[in-house]
Amino acid sequence: MKRIYSLIVIAAGVLLVAAGSGFADGPYLGVHAGISIPDIRGSQTDIFTKNFTSRQGPYFGLTADIPLTGRFSLAVDLNYVSQGGLRRGMQPITMDTSQLPIPPGTLIYADFRNETILDYLEVPVMARVTFGSKLRFFFDLGPYAGYLVRGKAVTKGISALYLDEAGTMPIIIPPDTEPFQVDLGATTDVKDSIHPFNVGFAGGGGLILPVGPGQIVLEARFQLGLGDLQKDPQDGNTQTGAVLVSLGYMLPVGRHR
């Protein structure tokens, strides 16, 4: 919890500095919300990390745009971002195999849906350049740091168990002659197996439209995590990535000249 508070304090400090500054064209403070479309990036030769695809999750937070000079400003956020990925189809499964007629330690497979949900509290610090007059557009780029607040795997499906990824060698328990079915529906806490911190780079662009006393901001951003997620390399070596789309509203604060 101390690490979460540290991230909040850092972001809040920047927001307070922005609120106490007096720039002619800002600073601006606001909120934004939208959708996160994350994916897990990993080696396609690793049976535990390959074939993950995108999922959808929430993305929202506080944002500040602090003018520096001319067209340049510093954009700082405090965001809640859902990361992770989705895998469907035949994949390895971890379970107690002591009751199965197979040697101990044998890797088994099943056909099911596996959604990994990793939610982070993130602080991105972005250099932003803005063009235009009334309707403006911008590009930004910079690093971000995140702290894992929730990690879980949600599995769904009923499947036979197999000794091979192709699904040609079902496990049969005598005297049965047909593969037995296993309900794989479960929610598993995986937070302890994931590194608590994640860092990476983000970049994107968007539109700014003055409305009322403030401005509407529409932004699309990408994120690329740089560190491996798993603490144990035997669990895989994957990184995060996401496309973030948000709509926000910002108000000028402080003294304006």
N, C-alpha and C positions, 0 to 999 in steps of 0.2 A: 504493500500500500504506500510506503514511503516513496517508491519510485513513481507511482502514479501522481502523488502530490507534487513531486519535483517537476514533472512535466507540466502540470497545471500551473504551478507557480511561475515557471519560465514563460509560458505563453501569456499568463495573466499580467506578468511584469511588462512584457512588450505591449500588450493592449493598453495598459495604464499609461505607459510612456506616450503612446499614440494619442490617448485621450487628453493628455496634458500638453500636447504640442500645439503650436499655432501656425499652420501652413495655409497659404491662400487657397490652395486646391485640396485641402484635406487637413488632417488625416480623416479617414472614414472607418467606422466600426459597424459591423453588421452580423447577420446570421445567414447561413445557407444550408440547404438540404437537397438531397437527391438520391441517386442510386449508385451503388458500387457494383461493377461487373468484374470480379476478380478471377484469377486463374492461378494454379500452382505450376510453376515451371520446374521441370526435372529431366533427368536423363531418360530418353526413350528406350534405353537398354536395361534400365533398372525395373524389375517387375513390380516393385512397390510404388514407384513414382510415375510411371508412364501412363498415358491415356487420360490424364485429367483434363477436363474442359471447364468452361466458365460457369459460374453460378451468379445469383443476384443477391444483394444484401443492402442494408441501409448505409447512408453516408450523410452526416450532418455535423454542424459545429459553429464556432465563432470565427470571425475573420476580421483582419485589419489591413488596410492599405495605407502605408505611410510614405508620403512623397519624399523623395531625396533631392532630385534636381531635374528640371525640364520634364521629359517624358518618362523618367525613371522613378520607380518607387519600390518599396519593400512590402511584400504581401506575407503576412504571418497568420497561421490558423491554429486553432485547437479543435481537432476533429475526432469524432467516433467513426471508425471505418471498419466495415466487415470485409475480411479477406477470405481466402480459402479456395476450394475447387470442388469439382463434381466428377465422379467416375462411375460409369455404368458398364455392365457386362461382366465377363469372366475376369477375375482378379484373385490374388492370393488372400487368404484369410487366416487370422490367428485365433485359434481356439484349442480347447483341451481335446487332444486326440487319443487319450489313454484308453477310451472305450471303443476305438476303431481298430479294425484288423490291419493296421499298418505299422511299420517300424517307428519308434519314437523319433521325433524331430522331422518327420516327413512333411514337406510343404504341400498343402492342399489348396484347392481353388473352388470358387463358387461363383454363380452368376447372380449379381445383386447390384443395388444402387448404394453408393458410398459418397456422402457429402461431408467434406471437412470444412468446419466453420471456425475461423480465427478472427476474433474481433479485437481491434487495437485502438488505443488512445494515441493519436499522432499529432506531432507538431512539425509542419512543413514551414520552411523559411525560403521564400521565392523572390528572386529578382524579376521585376516586371517592367516591361516597356509598353507604353500605350500610344496609340495613334488616333487621329481624328479630332473632331470638335464636339458636336452634339452627340451623335451616335458614335461611340468610340470602340475600338477593338484593341486587344492586348495579347501579348505572349509572355509567359513566365517560365522560369526554370530554377530549380534549386534542390537542396537536400531535405530529407525529412527523417525524423526519428519516431519510433513507435514503441509502446509498451503493451504487451498482451494482457487483455483483461478477461478474455474468455476463449477457450479452445475445446471443441467437441467434434466428435464424428457421429453422424446420424446415418445409420444403415437401414435399408428396407429391402424386402424381397424374400421369397421362399425358393430354395434351390437345392438340388442334389450337390454332393461333394465329389470333387474330381482329383485325380492324381496328376493331371496335366492341364496346361492352360488352354489347350484346344477343346477340352471337354469330351474327349474320346474314351477316358478311362474312369468311369464312375466307381465310387466306393460302395460295395455291397456287403451288408452284414448277413452272413448265413444264419438261419436257413432261407432268408429272403432271396428272391431271384431278381428283384427290381431295386434300383437305387432308392434309398429313403430320402425324404425331403426334410430340410432344416429351415426353420423360421429365423431369418437373420435380422429381424427388426430390433433395433437397439439404439440407445443414445449413450455414448461413451465419452467421459471427460478425458481429454488428451492434453490438457494444459501443462501438466508436469513433464511431458515428453518434448515440449517445444521450448526453444530459447525465449526468454521473456522479452528481450529487446530485438527490434528489427530496424535497420537503417537502409536508406536507399536514395534514389533520385526521382524527382517528379518534374513534369513539364506539361504545358498545355496552352490554351488560349481561350478567348471568349469575347463577349460583347458587353458594353456598359451603356445603359440608357437612362438619362436623368428622368425621374418621375417624382413629382411632389418635392419634398425637402431633401430627398436623397436620390439614390440611383439603384436600378435593378441590374444585377450582374448574372449573366448566363455563362457558365464555364464548363469546358470539357478538359479533363486532365488525365494523364497516364502516370502510373507509378511502377518502378522496378526495384524490388527489394534486392539487396546485395548479399546478405548473409544466408546461410543454410538455416532452415527452420528447425530441423530435428537435432536434439541433443545427442542422440545415439546414431552414428552413421549407418548402423544396421537397419534402422527404420527408414532409410532413404536420405537423399541429399537434394532437397528442393528449395526453391525461392518463391517469393510472392510476386505477383504482378497484378495490376488492376487498371481499368478504365473507370474514371469517376465523372459523373455528369451532375451538375448542381444548378439550382436557381436560388439567388439570394437577394437581400436588400440591405443597403448600407446607408448610414447617415453620417454627415460631417459632424465632427466634434471639436472642442477646443476653440481657440480664438481664430477668427478668419478676417483677413485683411482685404 
